[in-house]
Amino acid sequence: MQVSKNFSVRVNGTSVSFNGFLGRYFKYIDIDIRFRLIKKAKPFLLFMLLARKEEIMEDLKIINADNLLYTTLSENEFIVDEILPVGLHIFCGAPKVGKSWLMLDLCIKVSKGEEIWNLKTNKCDVLYLALEDTHQRLQKRLFKLTDEIDSNFHIAIESNKITNGLVVQLENAIKQYTNIRLVVIDTLQKVRKQSNDVNYSADYGEISTLKAFADKNKLAIILVHHLRKQDDSDVFNKISGTAGIMGSSDTTFILEKKSRDDSVATLFVTGRDVEYQTFILRFEECRWNLIERSFQKELEIKNAPEIVSNVISFINENKMWQGTATELLEILDKKDITPQYLTKVLNEYSKTILLDNKIIFTTSRTSTARLVTLKKDIDELTERS
């Protein structure tokens, strides 16, 4: 047996070459296909192919923390300001909730450099893999969403699977259209290998393959995916599949309606480079329009008991107050709340919402009563003066 530099093997006078396509993209080829390619080869050839990864293993690329601390690095680039950076992203929703309408509208706006929900977009070429649609359906939707479109918006309705050449197809696409910075794959299930084996490793591995491609080429990939039917208090637990799908993505978007016939939905957004936030959207004239955008701190206040907001308003006006919980409730005219509940709630939110509003909460006990003390942070008052 002789092994050449281009990864070819000669067995009993027959040459099996792994340069060119197979040599460059070996790691993207499904293991089943590898076996079929070499099923007539000798056992040691099989071992050699599976050991390919170890042959090209490199040392860890280590950087010292002190060098990192003082090194000037470029900012993470966003395709859509504040919500869609370069990387791999999951966009989930129930079937027929309106995911494809939103993705098509997003692609149009990015290709034109137009704002979406008052957020700037970085104009670039866009590739939309509409794998559940036909050209006729896409044309009808384009008619409803825009009067004109630039030539930098590219569409395909068929592709290979992740494990069977999709990455190669994407590489060829960005060579042909060098300014592609956004790729939307609608849907993830269409590019996954059909299997009844649902496990974290498989989910994480397939998504990570596309993430590596996105990071290497400094572009954003959105994978459109479905939600499970089972209800859960945490909306991100509803993603179909294992936690490996969300775990391997940089940003996760969940579009959820309260009922199927509702025109209003909430878009939940969380990620490594994105602040947790929600968008309240209304579906009008075939597109999702913004009603309201909220961030985590605003959501905490919104979800907290009303009495917390009442106390914050009272202290913002009076700067400081001390007395019993009963006295505070009388001032606020809250007759349906017990002093014990008020004290508990203030203590519960003392390190979050109250602290965010520069309000310090403490309790102390005298010989006759437990006192509540609320005061605006002195440093805050000094800065204002």
Secondary structure, DSSP 4 states (H G I P E B T S, - for coil): -EE-TT-EEEETTEEEE--HHHHHTGGGB-HHHHHHHTTTS-HHHHHHHHTHHHHT--------HHHHHH---PPPPEEETTTEESEEEEEEE-TTSSHHHHHHHHHHHHHHT--BTTB-B---EEEEEETT--HHHHHHHHHHH-S---TTEEEES----TTBTHHHHHHHHHHHSTTEEEEEEE-GGGGSPP-S---HHHHHHHHHHHHHHHHHHT-EEEEEEEB-SS--SSGGGGBSS-HHHHHT-SEEEEEEESSTT-SEEEEEEEESSS--EEEEEEEETTEEEEEEEEEHHHHHHHHS-HHHHHHHHHHHHHSEEEE-HHHHHHHHT-TTS-HHHHHHHHHHTTTTHHHHTTEEEEEEE-SS-EEEEEEE-HHHHHHH-
